[in-house]
Amino acid sequence: MTAKQIMTQLKKLGNPSTKKILMKHGAQEPLFGVKVADLKTILKKTKKNYELALELYDTGNSDAMYLAG
């Protein structure tokens, strides 16, 4: 998977109520509000990929940055 494909998938998985909860707990814009369980399923597909993690972190999106970590 590429960073662009993952960002598209994160956008589809985003949820306004989850976004509201995450922002109450300190997450900052931009973010889509993806549940951690959904992020873990993406992580299983991508495995450990350092270059992909750097690309995701550089997007500045909180969901992508969490996934990169």
C-alpha angles and dihedrals in degrees: 000000000000127000090251092054091048092050090052090050092048090052090053092048094049117119125195094216092050089047090054092051093047091050090052087056094052107274113143134215134298098060137123099212100246117177116245090237089059091048090054092054089054089048091056089057096047099040116188110337115158097189092050090049091054091050092049092048091051091059090074091221110137094220092051092045091052090050091049091054 
